[in-house]
Amino acid sequence: MKKRLCCPECFDDHYLRNEIFRAHKSDTGTCDFCGTSSVDLIDPTALHTYFELLANAYELNDAGKSLVEWMKEDWLLFSHPNMDAAHAKDLLGDIFDDGDIARNPFAPLAGYKSDGLVQWETLRDEMMYKNRWFIDVDIDTARLEQLLDLLVWESRPSLWYRARISPDGHEYPADKMGAPPKRQASHGRANPAGIPYLYLGSKPETAISEVRPHTGETACVAEYKVPKIRTVDLRSPRKTVSPFMLSDATEIGQLRADLPLLEQLGEELTRPVLPQGAAIDYIPSQYLCEFIKKRRFDGVIYRSSVSDGINLALFDPDVAACGKIEMYSVTKVMVSVSRG
C-alpha cells in the first residue's frame, strides 16, 4: 500500500512550513490528507519527533479530550477547511504510527500556571486610575520579553499605506503624509502625545478606514515602502507562536499557560476606543508599545478595529519611504451594530 504524504497546509503552522517541511520534503504534489495541490510533501513519520515533544505537554486523562482537539484549540493546528476531526486524527495517527494516540483522551499537564494576565490587569488599572509614572505593581518583564521574541513576524509585506482626509479634494505633498510634528502629535493607540509614530495600513482601504471618513469625503493615500525590520505581531498570538519552536515539553507547557496574556495584549491594541475616552483608554497600549520599543523592536503589528486589514505602528517614522500618492473617493461607510 502506498505511503500517504502530508503537506504544510494540513497544519498551517509557520515554523513547520518554513523550517521543518523545507528540510524534510521528499516530493511535490497533491496532499493525501487535506487535498491541497502543488505543495511540498513529506512522510508524516518525519514529524514524529516534533509532535512527540508537543504531545509530552499533555497526559492521559479519562475526562480529557483528544490530542487533536487540544492542538486545534491551543495552537490552531489542523485549521485547513478539509482537516476535520476525522482527517486530523488520521494524520496524527500516521505521524506517530499509532492510531490509538489520536483516539485516547488527554489533558494538559498539571503544574503550568501563569500570573501574567492577572499582573497585567492589575498594572493596567494602576496606570489608568492610580499612578502613571511611578508604578507600584510589578510584572515579570523578563518573561514578557521572552514571549514577545516568539511573536516576531518575518514575512510581512514591504508596502503599506497611510491616508489623510483632504477637505478640499487636493493631493497632499509627500512631506505632509508622514507622522505629524512632535508638538502636534496627539495621543494615539501606540504613541503618547508628543511622541509621533507612523501608522500604516496593509491596504488603501484599511488606511482610509482608520481615519474614520464620512461618505462623500476624499482621502489622500500614500504608499510607503518599509524595509526589513523587527516587528512584534500581536494579531493572533495563538497562530503566530509555534510550539515547534521550543526545545522541550516544559517550555511548551509554560507557553500554553501564558497564551491568554498574549491574547490580552493583542486586544489592547485592537479594542475600539471612543474619542472622548482615548486619553485614558490608550494608556495600556501605549505602555505596551513603549516596552516593545525598549526591547529593540522597530514596530508592532495589530488587527484593525474598523476593517478586515492589519496595521503597523512604526516607532521611527523615518524608516519608511513615501512613494506614489493617489486620491480616493469615499462612496460608502458601513456601520455594524448590536444590542448592548
C-alpha positions in Angstrom: 0.0 0.0 0.0 1.3 3.4 -1.0 2.5 5.6 1.9 0.3 8.7 2.4 2.1 12.0 2.4 1.1 15.3 4.2 1.8 19.0 3.5 2.2 22.3 5.4 -1.4 23.3 4.7 -2.6 20.4 6.9 -1.3 22.2 9.9 -1.0 25.9 8.9 1.9 26.4 11.3 4.6 28.9 10.1 7.5 27.1 11.7 6.5 23.7 10.3 6.1 25.3 6.9 9.3 27.4 6.8 11.7 25.2 8.7 10.7 21.6 9.0 9.0 20.9 5.7 11.7 22.7 3.7 14.3 20.4 5.4 12.4 17.2 5.0 10.3 17.5 1.8 10.6 14.4 -0.4 8.1 15.3 -3.1 5.7 17.9 -4.6 2.2 17.1 -5.5 -1.3 16.7 -4.0 -1.7 16.1 -0.3 -3.3 12.8 0.7 -4.9 14.4 3.8 -6.2 17.9 3.0 -6.2 17.6 -0.8 -4.1 20.7 -1.5 -2.3 20.5 -4.8 1.2 21.6 -5.9 2.6 21.6 -2.4 5.7 20.2 -0.6 5.0 16.7 0.7 6.7 14.6 3.4 6.2 11.3 5.1 4.2 12.1 8.3 6.6 10.0 10.3 9.2 12.6 9.6 7.3 14.9 12.0 7.2 12.3 14.8 9.9 13.9 16.9 8.3 17.4 16.8 4.8 16.1 17.6 6.1 13.8 20.3 7.6 16.9 22.1 4.2 18.7 21.8 2.3 15.6 23.0 4.5 15.4 26.0 2.9 18.6 27.3 -0.3 16.6 27.8 -1.1 13.5 29.7 -3.7 10.7 29.5 -6.9 11.6 31.3 -10.2 9.8 31.1 -12.1 13.1 31.5 -10.0 14.9 28.8 -10.2 15.4 25.1 -8.3 14.0 22.1 -4.9 15.4 21.3 -6.3 16.7 18.0 -8.9 18.8 19.9 -6.2 20.2 22.2 -3.9 21.0 19.3 -6.7 22.7 17.4 -7.8 24.7 20.5 -4.4 25.6 22.0 -2.2 26.1 18.8 -4.8 26.4 16.0 -3.2 23.4 14.2 -5.2 21.4 11.6 -7.0 24.6 10.6 -7.4 23.7 6.9 -11.1 23.6 5.9 -10.6 19.9 4.8 -8.9 18.9 8.1 -12.0 17.9 10.1 -11.5 15.9 13.3 -11.5 12.6 11.4 -8.8 13.6 8.9 -6.7 15.2 11.6 -6.8 12.1 13.8 -5.9 10.0 10.8 -2.9 12.2 10.1 -1.8 12.3 13.8 -2.0 8.5 13.9 0.3 8.3 10.9 2.7 10.8 12.4 3.0 8.5 15.5 2.5 5.3 13.5 -0.1 4.6 16.3 -3.8 5.1 15.8 -4.5 4.8 19.5 -2.8 8.0 20.4 -5.2 10.0 18.3 -8.2 8.3 19.9 -7.2 8.4 23.6 -8.3 11.3 25.9 -5.7 13.7 27.2 -5.4 16.8 29.4 -2.7 19.4 29.7 0.0 18.5 32.3 -0.8 20.0 35.7 1.5 22.5 37.3 1.9 25.0 34.5 0.3 28.3 35.6 0.8 31.9 34.7 0.2 35.0 36.7 0.9 37.2 33.7 -2.7 38.0 32.9 -3.6 39.0 36.5 -0.4 41.0 36.7 -1.2 42.9 33.5 -4.8 43.6 34.6 -3.5 45.0 37.9 -0.9 47.1 36.2 -3.4 48.3 33.7 -5.7 49.5 36.4 -2.9 51.3 38.3 -1.6 53.1 35.2 -5.1 54.3 34.2 -6.5 55.3 37.5 -3.9 55.5 40.2 -0.2 56.1 39.3 1.1 57.0 35.9 4.9 57.4 36.2 6.0 55.7 39.4 4.2 52.4 39.4 3.9 50.1 42.5 2.8 47.0 40.6 5.5 44.6 39.3 5.1 42.4 36.3 7.5 39.7 35.1 9.2 41.8 32.4 11.8 39.1 31.7 9.1 36.6 30.8 7.2 39.1 28.8 10.3 39.8 26.8 10.8 36.1 26.1 7.2 35.8 24.9 7.5 38.8 22.6 10.5 37.2 21.0 8.2 34.4 19.9 5.9 36.9 18.1 8.4 38.3 15.5 6.8 38.3 12.0 9.4 37.7 9.3 7.2 37.5 6.2 5.3 40.8 6.5 4.6 42.9 3.3 7.0 45.6 2.3 4.3 48.0 1.0 2.0 49.8 3.4 -0.4 52.7 3.2 -1.2 55.9 5.0 -4.3 58.1 4.5 -5.4 61.6 5.2 -8.8 63.2 4.6 -8.4 66.1 2.1 -11.1 68.7 2.9 -10.7 70.5 -0.5 -10.1 67.4 -2.6 -6.4 68.3 -3.3 -3.5 65.9 -3.1 -1.1 66.4 -0.1 2.6 66.5 -0.9 4.8 63.7 0.4 6.1 65.7 3.3 2.6 66.2 4.6 1.7 62.5 4.5 4.0 61.2 7.2 3.8 61.4 11.0 2.8 64.7 12.5 5.4 67.0 14.1 6.2 66.4 17.7 4.2 69.3 19.1 1.2 68.3 17.0 1.3 64.6 17.8 -1.7 63.8 19.9 -2.1 60.6 21.9 -2.7 57.5 19.7 -3.3 53.8 20.1 0.5 53.2 20.3 2.1 56.6 20.9 1.8 59.0 23.8 1.2 62.7 23.0 4.3 64.4 21.7 6.0 61.2 20.5 5.0 60.7 16.9 4.8 57.2 15.4 3.9 56.4 11.8 0.6 54.4 11.5 0.2 52.4 8.3 -2.4 50.0 7.0 -1.9 46.9 4.9 -4.3 48.1 2.2 -5.5 51.5 1.0 -9.0 50.6 2.3 -7.5 49.8 5.7 -5.6 53.1 5.9 -8.8 55.0 4.9 -11.0 53.2 7.4 -8.5 54.1 10.2 -9.1 57.9 9.6 -12.9 57.4 10.2 -14.1 59.0 6.9 -17.6 60.1 6.0 -19.4 59.3 2.8 -18.5 61.8 0.1 -15.2 62.8 1.5 -11.9 62.5 -0.4 -8.9 60.5 1.0 -5.4 61.1 0.0 -3.4 57.8 0.3 0.4 57.5 0.2 2.2 54.3 -0.4 5.1 53.6 2.0 7.9 51.1 1.5 9.1 49.6 4.7 12.5 47.8 4.8 13.1 44.6 6.7 12.7 45.4 10.3 11.9 43.7 13.6 8.2 43.8 14.4 6.1 42.2 17.1 2.9 40.6 15.6 0.0 40.8 18.1 -2.8 40.0 15.6 -3.4 36.4 16.7 -0.8 35.1 19.2 -2.1 31.5 19.1 -1.4 31.5 15.4 1.8 33.5 15.5 3.6 31.4 18.1 4.6 27.9 17.2 5.1 25.1 19.8 7.6 23.6 17.4 10.0 26.5 18.0 10.6 25.3 21.6 13.0 22.6 22.7 11.2 20.7 25.4 7.7 19.9 26.8 8.3 22.1 29.8 8.7 25.2 27.7 5.6 24.3 25.6 3.5 23.7 28.8 4.5 27.1 30.2 3.9 28.9 26.8 0.4 27.4 26.8 -0.3 28.9 30.2 1.0 32.3 29.0 -1.1 32.5 25.8 -4.1 34.2 27.5 -1.7 37.1 28.4 -0.5 37.4 24.8 -4.1 37.4 23.6 -5.0 40.2 26.0 -2.0 42.3 24.8 -3.3 41.9 21.3 -6.7 43.1 22.4 -5.2 46.2 24.0 -4.1 47.3 20.5 -7.3 46.4 18.8 -10.1 47.3 21.3 -12.3 50.1 19.9 -11.9 53.3 21.8 -14.3 56.3 21.9 -12.6 59.6 21.2 -13.7 61.2 24.4 -12.1 58.4 26.4 -8.9 57.9 24.3 -6.6 59.9 26.6 -7.1 57.3 29.3 -8.1 54.2 27.4 -4.9 54.3 25.2 -2.6 54.3 28.2 -2.2 50.5 28.5 -1.4 50.0 24.8 1.0 53.0 24.9 2.8 51.4 27.8 2.9 48.1 25.9 4.4 49.7 22.8 7.0 51.6 24.8 8.0 48.3 26.4 8.3 46.7 22.9 10.3 49.6 21.6 12.6 49.4 24.6 13.3 45.8 23.7 14.8 47.0 20.3 11.8 46.2 18.1 11.0 48.7 15.3 7.3 48.5 15.4 4.2 46.5 16.3 1.5 44.9 14.0 -2.1 44.6 15.2 -5.5 43.9 13.8 -7.6 46.9 12.7 -10.7 47.6 14.8 -12.5 49.2 11.8 -11.7 47.0 8.9 -10.5 43.5 7.9 -6.9 44.6 7.3 -4.0 44.9 9.6 -2.0 47.9 10.9 1.7 48.7 11.6 2.8 51.3 14.1 6.4 52.3 13.3 8.3 53.7 16.2 10.7 55.6 13.9 8.7 57.3 11.1 11.9 57.9 9.1 12.3 54.2 8.5 9.6 54.2 5.8 9.9 55.9 2.4 6.9 57.6 0.9 6.1 56.6 -2.7 3.2 57.3 -5.0 0.2 59.2 -3.8 -3.4 58.6 -5.0 -6.8 60.1 -4.3 -9.8 58.0 -3.3 -13.5 59.0 -3.0 -15.3 57.5 -0.1 -18.5 56.2 -1.6 -20.0 54.3 1.3 -19.3 53.9 5.0 -20.7 50.7 6.6 -22.0 50.6 10.2 -22.4 47.4 12.2 -24.5 47.4 15.4 -25.5 45.0 18.1 -27.9 45.4 21.1 -25.9 46.0 24.3 
